Amino acid sequence: MKTILKLAIAALIVHAGYQVGMAYWEHYKFQDAVQQVAQFAERESMDELKSRVLDLAAERNLPLAEADLALSRQQRRIEINGTYTREILLAPGFERPWDFTVHVIVLTLN
């Protein structure tokens, strides 16, 4: 009986670790995509760039709202900051909100 209980606890820990790891994996892929969009956005307006970042978030089902996204441009420097919260299922019936922050700074060629 002790062994079954230990295996069940181990399975819950592995499940929670997997769920958190996958959420971070998706976040880092999203941040990488945002960086690539920003690197090649020297001729785009800030509204177009913001729209592209929000489209990337929507493609990945990330709950990034326009109000939580800030972009700035100073000469060749583009900075993108955003935050969003995802619900992560840590155990059956137990979801926890998890905050993620996107912070990208790039220097464009022109």
Backbone hydrogen bonds in HBPLUS format (Angstrom, degrees):
<---DONOR---> <-ACCEPTOR-->    atom                        ^
c    i                          cat <-CA-CA->   ^        H-A-AA   ^      H-
h    n   atom  resd res      DA  || num        DHA   H-A  angle D-A-AA Bond
n    s   type  num  typ     dist DA aas  dist angle  dist       angle   num
A0005-LEU N   A0001-MET O   3.11 MM   4  6.39 160.4  2.15 150.0 155.0     1
A0006-LYS N   A0002-LYS O   2.90 MM   4  6.15 159.8  1.94 151.7 157.4     2
A0007-LEU N   A0003-THR O   2.89 MM   4  6.09 156.7  1.95 148.4 154.9     3
A0008-ALA N   A0004-ILE O   2.91 MM   4  6.11 151.9  1.98 145.8 153.6     4
A0009-ILE N   A0005-LEU O   3.00 MM   4  6.24 159.2  2.04 149.4 154.6     5
A0010-ALA N   A0006-LYS O   2.90 MM   4  6.08 159.6  1.95 146.5 152.8     6
A0011-ALA N   A0007-LEU O   2.86 MM   4  6.02 152.6  1.93 143.6 151.2     7
A0012-LEU N   A0008-ALA O   3.01 MM   4  6.27 151.9  2.09 144.4 151.5     8
A0013-ILE N   A0009-ILE O   3.00 MM   4  6.29 155.9  2.06 149.7 156.1     9
A0014-VAL N   A0010-ALA O   2.91 MM   4  6.15 161.7  1.94 151.5 156.5    10
A0015-HIS N   A0011-ALA O   2.90 MM   4  6.02 159.3  1.94 146.1 152.1    11
A0016-ALA N   A0012-LEU O   2.95 MM   4  6.13 164.6  1.98 148.3 152.0    12
A0017-GLY N   A0013-ILE O   2.96 MM   4  6.12 163.2  1.98 149.4 154.4    13
A0018-TYR N   A0014-VAL O   2.91 MM   4  6.08 155.2  1.97 148.4 155.3    14
A0019-GLN N   A0015-HIS O   2.97 MM   4  6.23 163.2  2.00 153.8 157.7    15
A0020-VAL N   A0016-ALA O   3.00 MM   4  6.20 167.0  2.02 155.6 158.5    16
A0021-GLY N   A0017-GLY O   2.86 MM   4  5.88 160.0  1.90 145.2 151.9    17
A0022-MET N   A0018-TYR O   2.88 MM   4  6.04 157.9  1.92 151.4 156.7    18
A0023-ALA N   A0019-GLN O   3.10 MM   4  6.27 152.2  2.18 140.9 148.4    19
A0024-TYR N   A0020-VAL O   3.00 MM   4  6.30 159.8  2.04 153.3 158.2    20
A0025-TRP N   A0021-GLY O   2.88 MM   4  6.05 153.8  1.95 145.1 153.4    21
A0026-GLU N   A0022-MET O   2.96 MM   4  6.15 162.8  1.99 149.1 152.3    22
A0027-HIS N   A0023-ALA O   2.98 MM   4  6.18 149.9  2.07 140.4 149.5    23
A0028-TYR N   A0024-TYR O   2.86 MM   4  6.11 163.9  1.89 157.2 159.6    24
A0029-LYS N   A0025-TRP O   3.03 MM   4  6.26 153.9  2.10 147.2 154.6    25
A0030-PHE N   A0026-GLU O   2.96 MM   4  6.13 152.3  2.04 142.5 150.3    26
A0031-GLN N   A0027-HIS O   2.85 MM   4  6.15 160.5  1.89 152.8 158.2    27
A0032-ASP N   A0028-TYR O   2.96 MM   4  6.09 153.3  2.03 141.8 148.7    28
A0033-ALA N   A0029-LYS O   3.02 MM   4  6.25 153.5  2.09 143.3 150.2    29
A0034-VAL N   A0030-PHE O   2.90 MM   4  6.20 154.4  1.96 152.4 159.8    30
A0035-GLN N   A0031-GLN O   2.99 MM   4  6.21 152.5  2.06 143.4 150.7    31
A0036-GLN N   A0032-ASP O   3.03 MM   4  6.34 155.5  2.09 147.0 153.1    32
A0037-VAL N   A0033-ALA O   2.98 MM   4  6.23 158.1  2.03 148.3 154.2    33
A0038-ALA N   A0034-VAL O   2.95 MM   4  6.15 158.9  1.99 148.5 154.3    34
A0039-GLN N   A0035-GLN O   2.94 MM   4  6.14 150.1  2.03 147.1 155.2    35
A0041-ALA N   A0038-ALA O   3.28 MM   3  5.07 158.4  2.33 112.1 108.8    36
A0044-GLU N   A0041-ALA O   3.20 MM   3  5.17 154.6  2.27 103.1 110.7    37
A0049-LEU N   A0045-SER O   3.01 MM   4  6.29 159.8  2.05 150.1 155.9    38
A0050-LYS N   A0046-MET O   2.88 MM   4  6.03 159.0  1.93 145.6 151.5    39
A0051-SER N   A0047-ASP O   2.94 MM   4  6.10 157.0  2.00 143.8 150.3    40
A0052-ARG N   A0048-GLU O   2.97 MM   4  6.23 152.2  2.04 145.4 152.7    41
A0053-VAL N   A0049-LEU O   3.01 MM   4  6.30 156.7  2.07 150.7 156.5    42
A0054-LEU N   A0050-LYS O   2.97 MM   4  6.22 162.1  2.00 152.1 157.0    43
A0055-ASP N   A0051-SER O   2.89 MM   4  6.09 147.3  2.00 143.2 152.6    44
A0056-LEU N   A0052-ARG O   2.96 MM   4  6.23 151.7  2.04 144.4 151.6    45
A0057-ALA N   A0053-VAL O   3.06 MM   4  6.39 155.1  2.12 147.3 153.7    46
A0058-ALA N   A0054-LEU O   2.94 MM   4  6.17 155.5  2.00 144.7 151.6    47
A0059-GLU N   A0055-ASP O   2.89 MM   4  6.13 154.7  1.95 150.3 156.7    48
A0060-ARG N   A0056-LEU O   3.26 MM   4  6.49 141.6  2.42 139.5 148.5    49
A0060-ARG N   A0057-ALA O   3.18 MM   3  5.24 127.9  2.46  95.8 109.0    50
A0062-LEU N   A0057-ALA O   2.87 MM   5  4.98 176.1  1.87 149.2 148.1    51
A0061-ASN N   A0058-ALA O   3.12 MM   3  4.88 163.7  2.15 102.4 106.6    52
A0064-LEU N   A0062-LEU O   2.85 MM   2  5.71 139.8  2.02 103.6  93.3    53
A0068-ASP N   A0065-ALA O   3.00 MM   3  5.30 143.1  2.14 105.2 116.0    54
A0069-LEU N   A0066-GLU O   3.25 MM   3  5.34 160.0  2.30 111.7 112.0    55
A0083-THR N   A0068-ASP O   3.19 MM  15  5.74 142.4  2.34 141.6 152.6    56
A0070-ALA N   A0081-ASN O   2.71 MM  11  5.18 171.1  1.72 164.5 167.3    57
A0081-ASN N   A0070-ALA O   2.84 MM  11  5.18 166.0  1.86 158.9 163.0    58
A0072-SER N   A0079-GLU O   2.91 MM   7  5.26 149.3  2.00 150.2 156.4    59
A0079-GLU N   A0072-SER O   2.90 MM   7  5.26 166.3  1.92 153.6 156.9    60
A0074-GLN N   A0077-ARG O   2.91 MM   3  5.21 160.8  1.94 150.7 157.2    61
A0077-ARG N   A0074-GLN O   2.87 MM   3  5.21 167.7  1.88 138.6 137.0    62
A0108-THR N   A0076-ARG O   2.81 MM  32  5.18 164.5  1.84 152.3 155.1    63
A0078-ILE N   A0106-VAL O   2.91 MM  28  5.39 164.6  1.93 154.8 160.0    64
A0106-VAL N   A0078-ILE O   2.93 MM  28  5.39 162.0  1.96 154.7 160.8    65
A0080-ILE N   A0104-VAL O   2.78 MM  24  5.09 162.1  1.81 153.6 158.9    66
A0104-VAL N   A0080-ILE O   2.86 MM  24  5.09 164.9  1.88 152.6 157.3    67
A0082-GLY N   A0102-VAL O   2.90 MM  20  4.94 148.1  2.00 141.8 143.7    68
A0102-VAL N   A0082-GLY O   2.69 MM  20  4.94 169.9  1.70 148.3 151.9    69
A0084-TYR N   A0100-PHE O   3.05 MM  16  5.48 156.1  2.11 149.8 155.0    70
A0100-PHE N   A0084-TYR O   2.85 MM  16  5.48 159.9  1.89 170.7 175.4    71
A0086-ARG N   A0098-TRP O   2.89 MM  12  5.26 160.4  1.92 152.0 151.8    72
A0098-TRP N   A0086-ARG O   2.71 MM  12  5.26 149.9  1.80 150.1 160.7    73
A0088-ILE N   A0096-ARG O   2.90 MM   8  5.36 171.2  1.91 143.2 144.9    74
A0096-ARG N   A0088-ILE O   2.92 MM   8  5.36 156.3  1.97 139.3 145.1    75
A0090-LEU N   A0094-PHE O   2.99 MM   4  5.91 138.9  2.16 157.8 164.9    76
A0091-ALA N   A0094-PHE O   3.40 MM   3  5.09 163.0  2.43 136.6 139.6    77
A0094-PHE N   A0091-ALA O   2.80 MM   3  5.09 162.6  1.83 143.4 139.9    78
